Every structure is written in structure tokens, then in C-alpha cells.
Amino acid sequence: MAASPAIEGGYGPEGDFCEGLHAENVSGSVDIISVTTGPVRGSSTGIVSLGAPYATGAVHLIGAPLVASVAYRVDGKINAPGPGRWSDAKLRRTTYLRSSDIGFLGYPAMGGEGVVTPICAVADPAQCSRTGSILVGLRSAVNLVSLDAKIFRRRGGTWDAGTEVHLASSGLPASVVIPLRISVGTDVDSVSVQLSGVQSTDLPPIRKAIVIAL
């Protein structure tokens, strides 16, 4: 992504990362905006230790606000399992947001298209570990009548039959963040999340899928 020097607080280099305000493309779909080991928790001075406890090698990080009203982006790389160090100083200077308002996605270099690894974003790097569960943040760009997920877990190279989860059955306004907590045992090496959102009976479902490597 190109830097935006003409915009105060625009996207550009900041420490070990590139970050800032930018022009956002509206997807018109259901977006997976965060896959982490838990809520993002920075220190009292806004420092966040970033790790990828389920990965090895290079991981590309993308951070974005959980709220849709601010178009802000953080890009960087860490060498898994980490840690990397990110400060929310620029985020606080240019928006009303803090580190806890940001979600992170991690793309392992060897993961392939559509594969992410959970990111640990905490104040103390000693707290970064495999927690036994994954927190996925979902958001729709359009109003939905319903939103469902089917979660598949792979053990020993074999996918299970999947578990259905009804995330919203009585209407979901656009831009509302839906948290999805997924439990994973030590024998699970991958999770596949398949989403299906219904706008109306006259339109085909909106579908999105992602694979989480563990």
C-alpha cells in the first residue's frame, strides 16, 4: 500500500510498521477482520507485544479497527513465534481509538492463499501462548437477516463433519462486530470457518471462508 503523506496521520512508516489512515474499499460482503488468541490488550503506555504462537518463520501482520467508522491500517512482519513490538501512539494521535480497538490477522509466509495464523496481542510477551481457543472477529458491510458459521477441525490430516453455529438469526446491522470463540485441542492442526450470510430471500447468500493454521 502506498504512503499517504498529504493526509495528516496518513498511511506511512512508523517504527517497525507501516500504518495510518487510508482510503478504504467497501467489500459488500462479510469480512473476517481479526483472528487472535484473545482480546488485544496493550500496556498502560500503549505498547503491544505481538506474537504468532502457532507459527514458525515470517508472518505478515495486518491490523485494522474493529469499528467500521475509521479507515486505519497497520502492516508489519514478525519472525514467529515473536515477539514483535507495536505502539498505538500514532493511532491515538490521529483517531479516538486505542490498541484494544484493533483486530489483527497473521498471514504465514508458507501458509498459502486464504490461510491465517492466530496472533497474540498482549502487554507482556510472557503472556503470549497457545491458549486452547481462538477469537475470530466478523463484520458485515451490509445489513443481514441472518449469519451462520460452520466450523471444521482437522486432526491427523482428517477434517471432521463440522459444527454449525448461528451467529445472528434476528437481523444483523451492517458494521456490527460479531465475536466467534472457537475451542481447539492440542490435537487440532487446522480450523476452517465457512460463513453464510443472508441479506434477503431474493438474493443469494454471501459466503466467506478462511483456514486457520495451528
ABEGO torsion letter per residue (X at the ends): XBBBAABBGBBEBBEABBBEBBBBBBAGBBBBABBBAEBBBBBAAGBBBBBBAABBEBBBBBBBBABAABBBBBBBBBBOAOBBBBBAAAAAAABABBAAABBBBBBBAAAEBGBBBBBBBBABAAABBBAGBBBBBBBBABBBABBBBBBBBBBGGBBBAEBBBBABAAEBBBGBBBBBBBBBBAABABBBBBBBBBABAABBBBBBBBBBBX
